[in-house]
Amino acid sequence: MSNLIIQPASDKNARQHFVDTVLNPVPLSRIQKHLDAETMQKLEKLYKGNEIPVWGFTPAGSNIGKWNRIEKGDVALFLRQKFAFASSTVAFKLHNHNLAVVNSGVMTTNNARGSTYIF
């Protein structure tokens, strides 16, 4: 059975991140150098070498258990001001700090973010 992921996206940074990486999917070529060959092969097969919608996740504190429960087929429900405005189905997930930095463009190497799920 699929899980429902409640994904807050209300603040200015989260709204921009949603536009930059979900509404406007990320080209595989942009993230290729940050992935191992096996992961890249899986994503190329899954997305036919095209762009992929992604969402960063901070696996820290109470979020670690939530991250561990996310699986392929789960549905992410994006909320803004207590209302759902978008949803998507998880197709892949990985822990990769460099990928999180590349996708947001604002994270530094000292940031705790480093996990991504892909729709």
PyMOL commands that set and color helices and strands:
alter all, ss='L'
color gray80, all
select helices_A, chain A and resi 12-23+28-34+37-47+63-69+97-104
alter helices_A, ss='H'
color red, helices_A
select strands_A, chain A and resi 4-8+26-27+51-52+54-57+75-80+83-89+92-95+115-118
alter strands_A, ss='S'
color yellow, strands_A
deselect
rebuild
show_as cartoon
